[in-house]
Amino acid sequence: MSKGKAHAALTIAGSDSGGGAGIQADLKTFSALGVFGTSAITAITAQNTQDVTAVEPISNEVVAAQIKAVLDDIRIHAVKIGMLGSPALIETVAQSLKDFDGPVVLDPVMLSKSGVALLPNDAVEALVSILVPRATVLTPNLPEAAKILGEDEARGDDAVLAQGHKILDLGAKAVVMKGGHAEGETCRDWLVTPEGATHLDAPRIETRNTHGTGCTLSSAIAAELAKGADLEAALTRAHGWLHGAIQAADQIDIGHGHGPVHHFHEVWT
């Protein structure tokens, strides 16, 4: 990088003590992609590769104070929003970002890899009404998209695209419908915008080490947007980079359950 200020991104999300998802995954992703990472922690979770055993929310006041402290001092080029635990916190985050004019990547975190609910039902409506219209891009997996819309999970490209367009109707400027939960040998992600839809395909990799893939993809998109890429270019780079991180996940052998992807697969040799 030539002399000058680094590109910086802010992640607003929960902490994963196991290091594979949440704030930890976001900061690793920012670093791996050449972006300075800052953070506002919304909750402390006790978790590892096998289970989430405790969740302790951070007070709304402290979350707001963290965001303010970062934005008051550091030029932030993109924001990624992850785990939010209540309607009041969703409102707090929206208010804290009201003057931020850069791209916002919203990852609607609802379930942990082990199946523990991370977003209460009463917060889904608040997420849809308050933050979805604020998002530059929303990055739900297929179960999350179905929950946002109150529908069954989409099966097949036509159904996925139909739900993507319905999410646009909720106010999002763009949506990435992540196909990791679908079946078949190919994993297909769709970028849906008012101008049309494009897809990115990758061979499905046989590995149990996929903890944090959603957090990692959304933060990778945010990192690329922070560096000035347009949305399609940001998704293309993030998609390819994440595929490499999943391919390399078995090399690091972390934990006894769903291990993390290898965020530094392009750095560690």
N, C-alpha and C positions, 0 to 999 in steps of 0.2 A: 504494500500500500504506500502511495506517495504521502509526503508529509501533510498533515491536516488532521482534523478531528475525525475520530472513528464514527462509523454508523452505530447507532444504539437502538435497542428495542427494550420494551417493558413487558414482562409477563405478570399477569394478575391471576394467581392460581393457588392451589393447595400444595402443601409440602408432602413428598413421599419419602419416608425414612429409608426405604429400600433403594432409593436412588434411580429407579427406572422410569418413573412417570412424573407428572406434575412439574413443580418449579424446578426440580433437579434435572429432569429431561429437557425442559425448556432452556435452561442456562447452558447445559452441555451442547444443545443444538445450536444456540446462538454462537457459542465459542467455536464450534466445529466449522461453522459457515462464515466466520470472520466478522461477527457482529458483537459489540459490547453489550452484555446482558445486565439488565436491572430487574428488580422484582418487588412485588407487593404480595405477601402471603395471606391467603384468605382462610386457611385452616391448617392445622397440624394433624397429620394422620400417622398412626402407628401401623405400618404395613411392610410386607416383604414380598417375595415372589409368589407366596402361597395364599396370603389372606390379608384383609384389613381388619385389625383388631380394635382400633379406637379412632375416633374423629373428634377433634376439639376445635370448634370455630374460633377464629380471631374476631374481636369486637369490630363492629362496623366503623367505629371511630378510629381505631388503629389502622384498619385497611385504608380508610380515606387519608389518614396521615401519611402512610407509606407512599401512596400514589402522589400526594401533594409534594412530599419531600423530593421525590424523583423529578417530577415535572417542573418544579420550581428552579431546579439547578441544572438538569441535564437535558440536552436537545434530544428528544426521543423521536425516532423516525417511523416507528410502527409499534402497535400494541397487540399483544395476544392475550385473550381472556379465556381462562379455563374454569376450574371448579369454583362454583358459587353456591352457597348452601341455603339461601333463604331469599324471599322476596325483598326484604329490607336491605340485604346486602347487594342484590341486583340493582336496586334504586341508588344505593350509595355509590356503586361503581359507575353507573351512568352519570350521576351528578359530578363525580370526580373527573370524568373525561369530557365534560360538556364543552370545554374550550380547546380540546385537543383536535387538531385538524388533519392528522395523518391517518393512514390506513389502520383499521381494526380488524383483527382476525378473531372470530368467536368460535370456540370449540365447546359445544354444549355437553360438557361432561356429565353423564347421568349414572353410569355404572362403572365399577372397577372391573379389571380383568377377571377377578375372582367372583364377580356377580353381586358385590355389595352396592346398594343404592347410595349414590353420592349427591343426587339432586332430588329433594323431596317433591312430591307431586304438586304441592301448592306453589312451588317456585317455578314450575314449567310455564305457567300462564304469564308470570311476571317476566320471565326470560323472553318469551315470544313478544309481549307487548312493549317491553322497555328496551331490550338490548338488540333483538334481531333487526329492528329498523336502523340501529346505529352501526351495524356491521358492514364493513367493506366486503367481507366474505364469511360465510358460515360453513363449518366443516363437520357435519354430522355423519356418523356411520348410519347404516340402514335402520337398526333398531331405534337410534336416537331420532332420526327423521320421522319414523312412524309415530313415536311418542309425541313429538312436537305437533304433529298434525292430528293426533287421535285416530290413527288408521292402523291397519295391519301392515306388517313389514313388507316392503316392495319385493317382488320376485320378477326378475327379467328387466331388460333395459327400458322397455316402454313404461313399466310401472315406476321404475326409478326416476326416469325423466319427468313423469307426471308429478311425482312428489316433489322433485326439485323445483318445478315451476310453481307449485303451490306454496313452497317456502319463499320463493321470490315475491309472491303475492302478499306475504306477511310483512314485506318491507326490506328484506335483505337485498343488497345490490348484486350479490352473486352467491352461489352455493356450490360447495364441493361435496358430492354424494359419494362417500367412501365405500368401496365394494369389498372390504376385507371380510365382512360377515357373509358374503354371498358364497355360492358353491361354484365348483368348476376349477379347471386347471389354470385359468387366467383371472387375475384380480383386476377389475376395471373400476377406475374412479372417473366420475363425470364432473366436469365444470359446466354449470348451468348459469347463464346470464340472460338478461333481456334480449341480447342480440343473437343468442343461439346456444348450442351445447357442443362440447368437444369431450373426447374421452382419452384417457391414458391407460394403457394396458401394461401389465407385468406378469411374468409367470408366477403362479402361487408357489411359495416356498414351504417345504415341509419342515417346520420347526415349531417347538412349543414356546420359543423365546421371542414373544411379540408384545411383552409388557411395555406399555407406554407408546405404542405406535401412533395413536390418535394425537396425544400431546406433542409427539415429536413432529408429525407432519404439519400440524397447525403452526408450531413455532418455527419450523423450517420455511413455511410460506411467509410468515411474518419477517423472518430474517432477510429473505430475498426481497420482499417489499421494502424493507428498511434500506436496502442497498440501491433502491431505485428501479427495480424490475417492474414491468407491468404484471398484471395478475396471471395471465396465461404463462408467461415466462417464469414467474415465481413458482407456480404450481409444477411446471415441467421440471425445473431444477430440484424442487423439494421432493417430488415423486421419485425421481431417479436416485437421489441421494438416500432416501428412506429405503428404497429397494436394496441398495448396497448395504445399509445398516442391518437390515433383516437377514440378508445373505450371510453376513459376518457374525450374526448374533451367537451362533454356537461356539465360536472361537473363544469367547470370554468366559463361558461356563459360570454364570452367577446364580446362586441359589438353587433350590430344589423344586421350584414350581415353574411358573411362567416367567422366565428370565427376561432381562431387558434387551433391546436392540443395541447394536454396537455403534454408539454415537460418534466414536472417533475412528471409524474404519478407514477413513482417508488420511488419518494422521499417524496412528500407531502402526508399526510394521513388525 
